[in-house]
Amino acid sequence: MFLNDSDLQAIWLTVRLAGIVTLILLLLGTPIAWWLARSKAWWKGPIGAVVALPLVLPPSVLGFYLLLAMGPNGPVGQFTQALGLGMLPFTFWGLVLASVFYSLPFMVQPLQTAFEAIGERPLEVAATLRASPLDAFFTVAVPLALPGFLTASILTFAHTVGEFGVVLMIGGNIPGVTRVASVQIYDHVEGMEYLQAHRLSAVMVIFSFMVLLALYAWRPRPGKAG
């Protein structure tokens, strides 16, 4: 068999993690991107910098502070314990929370760019037709920014699939629970199972190529944007 059961399990866990994180960030990242695109407040810069921080911050640093926050003495850990949910580190949902933070800029920044490209004119026209700000957002801004939503979703999904440092810090290496594809490859290499590492790595290379191919194929061409 090309991939063993452990590899397939890691791939399924990775796809599940990336899908859930992408959906969560679509809900959380859209209002953040809209506010960043429209706001003129002085704190827009600091908030934008915080959102973009995972782009330059070493994953181990982010993972370390998230581990502290989700630990027994951290604010997140105390909150989840108070709710009777237990601790998040070394669980699948701990990986989800960590991945949401780590992939946030890959959702917000393409959406912010798409919203900024709309300009003021379409929203002003919608206002003259007595559309409320919420109506204008869903009937004007969202359709015009649809390519940005597509780009942001693809980048977020692909980035989450490729995570290693953060997921290893938060999730460890528990088969069927937190062992995603990147960690599985690391395990193969550590165990000198180079053939299995090569096979799984090849799958990830093909997947990454197909994601980028889809991204470029679906990008609106000049003069053909709706």
Backbone as CSV, one residue per row, in Angstrom:
resi,resn,N_x,N_y,N_z,CA_x,CA_y,CA_z,C_x,C_y,C_z
1,MET,0.844,-1.199,0.000,0.000,0.000,0.000,0.879,1.249,0.000
2,PHE,0.494,2.255,-0.790,1.299,3.470,-0.920,1.440,4.190,0.418
3,LEU,0.334,4.368,1.132,0.339,4.981,2.456,-0.260,4.006,3.453
4,ASN,0.332,3.926,4.638,-0.214,3.022,5.650,-1.374,3.679,6.395
5,ASP,-1.997,2.911,7.283,-3.171,3.415,8.002,-2.840,4.633,8.856
6,SER,-1.649,4.655,9.428,-1.249,5.792,10.261,-1.112,7.061,9.429
7,ASP,-0.586,6.924,8.214,-0.466,8.076,7.323,-1.843,8.601,6.922
8,LEU,-2.740,7.692,6.558,-4.091,8.091,6.152,-4.829,8.761,7.296
9,GLN,-4.619,8.242,8.510,-5.240,8.851,9.688,-4.715,10.264,9.910
10,ALA,-3.407,10.454,9.718,-2.812,11.782,9.880,-3.329,12.748,8.819
11,ILE,-3.484,12.265,7.587,-4.006,13.115,6.515,-5.442,13.533,6.813
12,TRP,-6.265,12.582,7.245,-7.662,12.901,7.560,-7.736,13.917,8.695
13,LEU,-6.912,13.746,9.714,-6.901,14.679,10.837,-6.464,16.072,10.365
14,THR,-5.501,16.116,9.458,-5.017,17.390,8.937,-6.108,18.103,8.148
15,VAL,-6.795,17.371,7.282,-7.871,17.961,6.476,-9.007,18.446,7.373
16,ARG,-9.335,17.654,8.384,-10.394,18.049,9.319,-10.009,19.320,10.070
17,LEU,-8.770,19.382,10.541,-8.283,20.561,11.255,-8.323,21.786,10.352
18,ALA,-7.806,21.657,9.137,-7.753,22.793,8.216,-9.155,23.265,7.835
19,GLY,-10.074,22.342,7.639,-11.440,22.713,7.281,-12.137,23.471,8.393
20,ILE,-12.008,22.985,9.631,-12.651,23.650,10.764,-12.047,25.030,10.987
21,VAL,-10.721,25.134,10.920,-10.042,26.414,11.127,-10.462,27.419,10.051
22,THR,-10.569,26.976,8.812,-10.977,27.873,7.726,-12.384,28.402,7.949
23,LEU,-13.300,27.541,8.359,-14.679,27.977,8.624,-14.732,28.970,9.784
24,ILE,-13.996,28.679,10.853,-13.982,29.587,12.003,-13.412,30.946,11.609
25,LEU,-12.333,30.939,10.841,-11.704,32.203,10.462,-12.528,32.984,9.443
26,LEU,-13.337,32.310,8.654,-14.260,33.037,7.786,-15.236,33.858,8.621
27,LEU,-15.679,33.287,9.728,-16.615,33.991,10.611,-15.929,35.085,11.427
28,LEU,-14.730,34.804,11.904,-14.021,35.775,12.740,-13.240,36.797,11.911
29,GLY,-12.627,36.332,10.838,-11.748,37.202,10.063,-12.477,38.213,9.210
30,THR,-13.699,37.888,8.760,-14.429,38.807,7.891,-14.733,40.137,8.569
31,PRO,-15.320,40.150,9.772,-15.551,41.453,10.413,-14.265,42.192,10.763
32,ILE,-13.211,41.457,11.112,-11.934,42.110,11.408,-11.388,42.777,10.149
33,ALA,-11.420,42.055,9.032,-10.923,42.605,7.769,-11.759,43.797,7.320
34,TRP,-13.066,43.711,7.488,-13.959,44.828,7.108,-13.650,46.065,7.939
35,TRP,-13.447,45.875,9.231,-13.139,47.016,10.099,-11.779,47.618,9.730
36,LEU,-10.787,46.776,9.491,-9.473,47.275,9.120,-9.508,48.014,7.780
37,ALA,-10.352,47.571,6.865,-10.456,48.205,5.554,-11.191,49.538,5.619
38,ARG,-12.106,49.697,6.578,-12.962,50.883,6.610,-12.598,51.882,7.704
39,SER,-11.947,51.416,8.739,-11.712,52.271,9.903,-10.597,53.281,9.645
40,LYS,-10.751,54.437,10.270,-9.710,55.462,10.262,-9.228,55.762,11.684
41,ALA,-9.576,54.874,12.607,-9.184,55.062,14.011,-7.677,54.913,14.164
42,TRP,-7.137,55.558,15.179,-5.688,55.541,15.382,-5.184,54.154,15.770
43,TRP,-6.036,53.348,16.373,-5.605,52.021,16.812,-5.699,50.972,15.690
44,LYS,-6.065,51.413,14.495,-6.094,50.485,13.364,-4.706,49.887,13.111
45,GLY,-3.663,50.725,13.187,-2.297,50.255,12.971,-1.869,49.189,13.962
46,PRO,-2.005,49.445,15.290,-1.628,48.420,16.260,-2.417,47.119,16.116
47,ILE,-3.721,47.232,15.832,-4.527,46.018,15.679,-4.106,45.254,14.428
48,GLY,-3.834,45.984,13.342,-3.351,45.334,12.133,-2.023,44.633,12.360
49,ALA,-1.160,45.252,13.177,0.132,44.637,13.489,-0.050,43.361,14.307
50,VAL,-0.987,43.368,15.248,-1.258,42.178,16.052,-1.779,41.045,15.173
51,VAL,-2.684,41.382,14.252,-3.238,40.375,13.345,-2.139,39.752,12.486
52,ALA,-1.188,40.590,12.026,-0.123,40.114,11.140,1.050,39.485,11.882
53,LEU,1.047,39.540,13.205,2.189,39.071,13.991,2.600,37.631,13.691
54,PRO,1.667,36.695,13.494,2.088,35.318,13.193,2.904,35.181,11.915
55,LEU,2.872,36.190,11.035,3.651,36.121,9.803,5.150,36.200,10.075
56,VAL,5.528,36.906,11.139,6.953,37.117,11.429,7.396,36.459,12.728
57,LEU,6.443,36.064,13.561,6.789,35.471,14.848,7.158,33.998,14.671
58,PRO,8.261,33.548,15.262,8.585,32.115,15.182,7.445,31.263,15.743
59,PRO,7.056,30.198,15.048,5.952,29.355,15.526,6.158,28.833,16.944
60,SER,7.407,28.556,17.321,7.665,28.044,18.668,7.355,29.092,19.727
61,VAL,7.579,30.372,19.403,7.264,31.444,20.349,5.757,31.554,20.530
62,LEU,5.038,31.580,19.415,3.581,31.645,19.488,3.028,30.422,20.215
63,GLY,3.554,29.246,19.885,3.094,28.022,20.536,3.365,28.034,22.030
64,PHE,4.512,28.577,22.421,4.856,28.628,23.839,3.863,29.487,24.622
65,TYR,3.553,30.670,24.097,2.637,31.562,24.821,1.200,31.044,24.791
66,LEU,0.816,30.392,23.689,-0.508,29.771,23.660,-0.586,28.622,24.647
67,LEU,0.524,27.890,24.795,0.560,26.789,25.761,0.402,27.317,27.183
68,LEU,1.052,28.444,27.479,0.892,29.063,28.792,-0.540,29.542,29.001
69,ALA,-1.121,30.157,27.963,-2.489,30.687,28.083,-3.503,29.574,28.287
70,MET,-3.267,28.419,27.660,-4.210,27.306,27.764,-3.879,26.353,28.908
71,GLY,-2.780,26.624,29.608,-2.387,25.778,30.727,-3.275,25.977,31.946
72,PRO,-3.035,25.230,33.009,-3.893,25.286,34.204,-3.915,26.647,34.876
73,ASN,-2.862,27.443,34.723,-2.818,28.767,35.343,-3.072,29.901,34.361
74,GLY,-3.293,29.564,33.111,-3.545,30.580,32.099,-5.006,30.971,32.049
75,PRO,-5.321,32.133,31.467,-6.718,32.596,31.416,-7.617,31.671,30.615
76,VAL,-7.123,31.155,29.507,-7.936,30.247,28.698,-8.132,28.927,29.433
77,GLY,-7.071,28.421,30.037,-7.169,27.166,30.769,-8.127,27.264,31.958
78,GLN,-8.063,28.365,32.685,-8.971,28.545,33.815,-10.418,28.662,33.341
79,PHE,-10.613,29.332,32.194,-11.969,29.486,31.644,-12.538,28.140,31.218
80,THR,-11.754,27.336,30.496,-12.255,26.040,30.040,-12.484,25.086,31.210
81,GLN,-11.668,25.196,32.246,-11.885,24.357,33.426,-13.144,24.772,34.165
82,ALA,-13.397,26.080,34.219,-14.609,26.568,34.881,-15.865,26.103,34.149
83,LEU,-15.747,25.946,32.825,-16.885,25.465,32.033,-17.010,23.945,32.058
84,GLY,-16.058,23.291,32.707,-16.077,21.833,32.770,-15.570,21.163,31.512
85,LEU,-14.810,21.915,30.683,-14.309,21.374,29.423,-12.921,20.770,29.556
86,GLY,-12.303,20.950,30.705,-10.959,20.419,30.902,-9.902,21.297,30.245
87,MET,-8.732,20.714,30.012,-7.613,21.445,29.444,-7.552,21.237,27.926
88,LEU,-7.143,22.273,27.212,-7.063,22.211,25.756,-5.733,21.681,25.214
89,PRO,-4.594,21.915,25.895,-3.347,21.379,25.346,-3.401,19.861,25.155
90,PHE,-2.791,19.409,24.048,-2.714,17.996,23.688,-4.090,17.399,23.393
91,THR,-4.980,18.273,22.868,-6.287,17.825,22.372,-6.480,18.398,20.969
92,PHE,-7.421,17.825,20.247,-7.700,18.313,18.892,-8.186,19.754,18.921
93,TRP,-9.051,20.098,19.886,-9.595,21.454,19.921,-8.555,22.466,20.390
94,GLY,-7.554,21.994,21.090,-6.414,22.860,21.378,-5.661,23.201,20.102
95,LEU,-5.521,22.205,19.209,-4.914,22.457,17.905,-5.739,23.459,17.101
96,VAL,-7.057,23.327,17.170,-7.933,24.247,16.435,-7.718,25.676,16.915
97,LEU,-7.716,25.884,18.222,-7.542,27.227,18.772,-6.184,27.803,18.386
98,ALA,-5.138,27.005,18.511,-3.799,27.479,18.161,-3.710,27.805,16.670
99,SER,-4.325,26.975,15.832,-4.279,27.191,14.388,-5.068,28.430,13.978
100,VAL,-6.136,28.732,14.703,-6.901,29.946,14.418,-6.018,31.177,14.591
101,PHE,-5.248,31.213,15.669,-4.335,32.337,15.892,-3.234,32.362,14.827
102,TYR,-2.686,31.197,14.523,-1.535,31.143,13.635,-1.912,31.453,12.183
103,SER,-3.118,31.106,11.770,-3.543,31.315,10.381,-4.358,32.593,10.200
104,LEU,-4.578,33.349,11.251,-5.420,34.545,11.179,-5.014,35.509,10.066
105,PRO,-3.737,35.886,9.928,-3.403,36.857,8.867,-3.646,36.335,7.461
106,PHE,-3.619,35.020,7.275,-3.840,34.468,5.939,-5.304,34.567,5.523
107,MET,-6.196,34.776,6.483,-7.592,35.044,6.172,-7.851,36.548,6.115
108,VAL,-7.339,37.288,7.073,-7.686,38.700,7.200,-7.068,39.548,6.095
109,GLN,-5.803,39.363,5.798,-5.130,40.269,4.862,-5.678,40.200,3.437
110,PRO,-5.936,39.015,2.860,-6.570,39.015,1.527,-7.970,39.635,1.544
111,LEU,-8.729,39.400,2.609,-10.061,39.997,2.705,-9.970,41.512,2.845
112,GLN,-9.041,41.983,3.652,-8.865,43.427,3.812,-8.523,44.078,2.473
113,THR,-7.620,43.461,1.725,-7.255,43.984,0.405,-8.461,44.005,-0.535
114,ALA,-9.264,42.937,-0.505,-10.452,42.866,-1.361,-11.470,43.938,-0.984
115,PHE,-11.675,44.153,0.310,-12.630,45.175,0.754,-12.137,46.578,0.393
116,GLU,-10.840,46.823,0.545,-10.289,48.137,0.206,-10.406,48.428,-1.286
117,ALA,-10.325,47.369,-2.111,-10.405,47.544,-3.561,-11.799,47.928,-4.028
118,ILE,-12.811,47.680,-3.205,-14.185,48.021,-3.579,-14.365,49.533,-3.710
119,GLY,-13.730,50.273,-2.799,-13.872,51.720,-2.808,-15.170,52.166,-2.148
120,GLU,-15.396,53.461,-2.168,-16.561,54.042,-1.500,-17.786,54.092,-2.404
121,ARG,-17.585,54.212,-3.705,-18.692,54.486,-4.622,-19.817,53.454,-4.560
122,PRO,-19.550,52.140,-4.640,-20.652,51.172,-4.593,-21.465,51.243,-3.306
123,LEU,-20.788,51.495,-2.194,-21.504,51.579,-0.920,-22.321,52.858,-0.836
124,GLU,-21.820,53.943,-1.415,-22.576,55.193,-1.444,-23.841,55.052,-2.288
125,VAL,-23.709,54.349,-3.415,-24.881,54.103,-4.266,-25.909,53.268,-3.521
126,ALA,-25.422,52.234,-2.803,-26.346,51.400,-2.021,-27.052,52.225,-0.955
127,ALA,-26.337,53.178,-0.344,-26.939,54.028,0.681,-28.016,54.921,0.088
128,THR,-27.806,55.427,-1.138,-28.829,56.268,-1.776,-30.087,55.473,-2.101
129,LEU,-29.942,54.160,-2.208,-31.103,53.293,-2.447,-31.710,52.788,-1.145
130,ARG,-31.315,53.457,-0.057,-31.855,53.182,1.281,-31.469,51.811,1.822
131,ALA,-30.340,51.310,1.401,-29.836,50.059,1.970,-29.144,50.367,3.296
132,SER,-29.428,49.582,4.296,-28.752,49.743,5.575,-27.301,49.306,5.438
133,PRO,-26.426,49.712,6.372,-25.028,49.260,6.290,-24.893,47.739,6.219
134,LEU,-25.763,47.024,6.964,-25.693,45.559,6.936,-26.130,45.021,5.576
135,ASP,-27.193,45.601,5.020,-27.650,45.186,3.694,-26.585,45.460,2.640
136,ALA,-25.964,46.638,2.732,-24.928,47.005,1.763,-23.738,46.049,1.851
137,PHE,-23.432,45.617,3.062,-22.306,44.695,3.229,-22.584,43.370,2.531
138,PHE,-23.778,42.797,2.767,-24.071,41.468,2.227,-24.459,41.488,0.751
139,THR,-25.067,42.571,0.280,-25.529,42.606,-1.110,-24.553,43.291,-2.060
140,VAL,-23.630,44.093,-1.512,-22.685,44.815,-2.367,-21.246,44.374,-2.079
141,ALA,-20.807,44.535,-0.818,-19.399,44.292,-0.482,-19.009,42.826,-0.646
142,VAL,-19.824,41.928,-0.104,-19.477,40.502,-0.173,-19.410,39.983,-1.611
143,PRO,-20.418,40.259,-2.468,-20.285,39.784,-3.862,-19.073,40.359,-4.588
144,LEU,-18.773,41.650,-4.369,-17.629,42.254,-5.040,-16.302,41.700,-4.516
145,ALA,-16.300,41.281,-3.259,-15.065,40.763,-2.640,-14.964,39.248,-2.720
146,LEU,-15.834,38.615,-3.505,-15.863,37.152,-3.556,-14.520,36.531,-3.943
147,PRO,-13.781,37.088,-4.929,-12.451,36.520,-5.208,-11.518,36.590,-3.998
148,GLY,-11.650,37.643,-3.195,-10.847,37.748,-1.979,-11.213,36.679,-0.974
149,PHE,-12.492,36.367,-0.853,-12.922,35.291,0.036,-12.351,33.952,-0.423
150,LEU,-12.357,33.728,-1.724,-11.826,32.477,-2.259,-10.330,32.365,-1.986
151,THR,-9.605,33.450,-2.268,-8.162,33.447,-2.031,-7.847,33.239,-0.558
152,ALA,-8.547,33.964,0.308,-8.305,33.869,1.747,-8.589,32.458,2.261
153,SER,-9.657,31.846,1.782,-10.019,30.501,2.240,-8.985,29.476,1.801
154,ILE,-8.530,29.570,0.549,-7.536,28.621,0.044,-6.215,28.770,0.791
155,LEU,-5.772,30.025,0.985,-4.505,30.260,1.685,-4.582,29.795,3.136
156,THR,-5.701,30.053,3.785,-5.867,29.640,5.183,-5.849,28.124,5.307
157,PHE,-6.582,27.459,4.440,-6.628,25.998,4.468,-5.232,25.419,4.242
158,ALA,-4.551,25.916,3.193,-3.229,25.389,2.857,-2.212,25.674,3.953
159,HIS,-2.279,26.867,4.541,-1.334,27.216,5.603,-1.546,26.336,6.831
160,THR,-2.794,26.060,7.156,-3.086,25.198,8.306,-2.589,23.775,8.056
161,VAL,-2.734,23.301,6.828,-2.243,21.961,6.488,-0.738,21.863,6.714
162,GLY,-0.005,22.945,6.419,1.448,22.907,6.509,2.033,23.247,7.862
163,GLU,1.209,23.476,8.868,1.724,23.845,10.189,2.532,22.704,10.802
164,PHE,3.553,23.092,11.555,4.352,22.094,12.275,4.694,22.553,13.688
165,GLY,5.397,23.686,13.794,5.885,24.130,15.102,4.789,24.346,16.114
166,VAL,3.744,25.076,15.722,2.659,25.385,16.662,1.905,24.121,17.054
167,VAL,1.591,23.273,16.064,0.809,22.079,16.391,1.612,21.116,17.254
168,LEU,2.927,21.067,17.058,3.751,20.197,17.887,3.834,20.714,19.319
169,MET,3.909,22.045,19.476,3.970,22.640,20.816,2.661,22.446,21.576
170,ILE,1.541,22.623,20.879,0.231,22.576,21.537,-0.326,21.161,21.594
171,GLY,-0.164,20.417,20.514,-0.807,19.103,20.436,0.077,17.933,20.764
172,GLY,1.385,18.135,20.706,2.264,17.000,20.921,2.198,16.045,19.742
173,ASN,2.191,14.753,20.043,2.258,13.743,18.983,1.427,12.535,19.389
174,ILE,0.116,12.722,19.430,-0.790,11.661,19.870,-1.504,11.094,18.657
175,PRO,-1.280,9.821,18.320,-1.908,9.232,17.124,-3.431,9.328,17.172
176,GLY,-4.020,9.786,16.066,-5.466,9.871,15.967,-6.073,11.045,16.691
177,VAL,-5.269,11.805,17.414,-5.783,12.947,18.187,-5.117,14.243,17.742
178,THR,-3.794,14.263,17.740,-3.071,15.489,17.380,-1.947,15.250,16.373
179,ARG,-1.755,14.025,15.933,-0.660,13.748,14.998,-1.122,14.061,13.573
180,VAL,-0.829,15.269,13.123,-1.190,15.695,11.770,-0.098,15.249,10.796
181,ALA,-0.294,15.539,9.512,0.604,15.030,8.477,2.043,15.509,8.659
182,SER,2.218,16.795,9.011,3.578,17.323,9.162,4.317,16.621,10.300
183,VAL,3.614,16.327,11.380,4.225,15.621,12.503,4.485,14.165,12.135
184,GLN,3.584,13.579,11.343,3.776,12.196,10.891,5.038,12.071,10.040
185,ILE,5.281,13.041,9.175,6.504,13.032,8.370,7.732,13.125,9.268
186,TYR,7.663,13.988,10.264,8.759,14.130,11.225,9.016,12.805,11.937
187,ASP,7.958,12.103,12.312,8.097,10.800,12.973,8.793,9.789,12.058
188,HIS,8.398,9.779,10.785,9.017,8.842,9.840,10.518,9.107,9.719
189,VAL,10.865,10.387,9.595,12.279,10.735,9.451,13.048,10.380,10.716
190,GLU,12.461,10.678,11.868,13.116,10.382,13.145,13.328,8.880,13.306
191,GLY,12.380,8.082,12.797,12.494,6.626,12.870,13.253,6.037,11.698
192,MET,13.862,6.897,10.844,14.635,6.491,9.663,13.780,5.701,8.682
193,GLU,12.483,6.003,8.659,11.563,5.389,7.693,11.456,6.319,6.486
194,TYR,12.527,6.409,5.727,12.620,7.413,4.670,11.649,7.154,3.517
195,LEU,11.362,5.896,3.228,10.431,5.597,2.147,9.041,6.129,2.485
196,GLN,8.581,5.873,3.726,7.270,6.367,4.134,7.255,7.897,4.201
197,ALA,8.364,8.470,4.677,8.459,9.934,4.728,8.385,10.516,3.321
198,HIS,9.065,9.858,2.376,9.045,10.324,0.991,7.638,10.239,0.406
199,ARG,6.941,9.149,0.662,5.597,8.969,0.106,4.626,10.023,0.640
200,LEU,4.643,10.229,1.952,3.733,11.209,2.546,4.127,12.623,2.121
201,SER,5.422,12.891,2.048,5.883,14.210,1.606,5.462,14.465,0.167
202,ALA,5.528,13.426,-0.676,5.113,13.577,-2.071,3.634,13.943,-2.164
203,VAL,2.829,13.317,-1.321,1.397,13.650,-1.285,1.202,15.112,-0.905
204,MET,1.965,15.587,0.068,1.836,16.975,0.508,2.329,17.951,-0.564
205,VAL,3.383,17.571,-1.291,3.879,18.429,-2.382,2.830,18.537,-3.481
206,ILE,2.230,17.408,-3.854,1.191,17.419,-4.893,-0.005,18.240,-4.434
207,PHE,-0.402,18.071,-3.167,-1.525,18.841,-2.641,-1.222,20.337,-2.687
208,SER,-0.031,20.731,-2.246,0.340,22.147,-2.231,0.337,22.724,-3.642
209,PHE,0.846,21.945,-4.598,0.853,22.401,-5.988,-0.565,22.590,-6.510
210,MET,-1.448,21.647,-6.204,-2.828,21.740,-6.673,-3.551,22.935,-6.052
211,VAL,-3.233,23.223,-4.792,-3.836,24.389,-4.138,-3.406,25.670,-4.828
212,LEU,-2.106,25.801,-5.092,-1.609,26.998,-5.763,-2.131,27.088,-7.199
213,LEU,-2.242,25.959,-7.872,-2.789,25.942,-9.225,-4.231,26.419,-9.230
214,ALA,-5.020,25.942,-8.256,-6.409,26.385,-8.150,-6.489,27.872,-7.849
215,LEU,-5.589,28.351,-7.001,-5.584,29.764,-6.629,-5.331,30.643,-7.851
216,TYR,-4.354,30.266,-8.677,-4.039,31.061,-9.863,-5.095,30.888,-10.953
217,ALA,-5.688,29.698,-11.039,-6.688,29.451,-12.075,-7.975,30.214,-11.804
218,TRP,-8.331,30.360,-10.518,-9.587,31.025,-10.160,-9.439,32.523,-9.974
219,ARG,-8.206,33.035,-10.038,-8.007,34.472,-9.872,-8.605,35.198,-11.074
220,PRO,-9.416,36.235,-10.844,-10.027,36.954,-11.968,-8.971,37.547,-12.892
221,ARG,-9.185,37.399,-14.190,-8.241,37.943,-15.161,-8.588,39.406,-15.450
222,PRO,-7.578,40.218,-15.794,-7.837,41.620,-16.124,-8.861,41.727,-17.252
223,GLY,-9.854,42.563,-17.024,-10.873,42.787,-18.029,-12.009,41.804,-17.983
224,LYS,-11.887,40.757,-17.090,-12.957,39.773,-17.001,-13.591,39.715,-15.621
225,ALA,-13.198,40.655,-14.757,-13.783,40.663,-13.430,-15.235,41.063,-13.526
226,GLY,-16.077,40.352,-12.726,-17.510,40.613,-12.773,-17.867,41.940,-12.226
